[in-house]
Amino acid sequence: KFNSTDGLALGNDVRISGVKVGTVTSLTVDQKDYRALVKMVVLPELKLPVDTAVAVVSGGLLGGKYIALIPGKGKRSNRHGLQLWNTRDVEPVETTVGKEIFGLGEGPNL
């Protein structure tokens, strides 16, 4: 679950270390806590550790969003339908660029 998946769309890539290993197949809202649920399909031979982190990442100023998987060190799972709970919300690149350009968050702007 994510607080925001802004810019993510069906069919976007799922990547590990920049390499495409899957595709986003569903974007919905959890009716209990109103957070975004993302479903994806990854290569069947890929055995992800259960503590794999998941983040929505921007491909740059003009690039689209994708899901980045950051494999953990835990036990590998070969279970179909593995749920990954270690999600990370990433600051939008536009916000990061704005902070760099205008020096926001770094003391007084003179």
C-alpha positions, 0 to 999 in steps of 0.5 A: 500500500502506498500513500500516493501512486501519482503518475503510475499507470497500468502497464508501467514497468516493475524494475530491479536495479533498472532492469524490467522484471514485471508490469503493473497490472492493477491500481485500486484504493483500499476501502479500509484506509484509503491507501493505494493498492498496486498489483503487479506481475513479475517474472515467474522465475524471480524468487523475491525475499519476503522483506523486499522493499517497493517504491514508486520511482520517477524516470526523470523529469520527462520519464514516466513512473515505475515500481522499483523493487529493492530485494531484502535479505530475508527468506526467499519466497516462491509463493504466487501472490506474495504480498510485499508490505515494505513500501516506501513513498518517494518524494516527487521529482518535481518537488526535489527539483523545486527544492534545488532551484529555490533552495527550499528547506535549507534555511532563509532564501536570500 
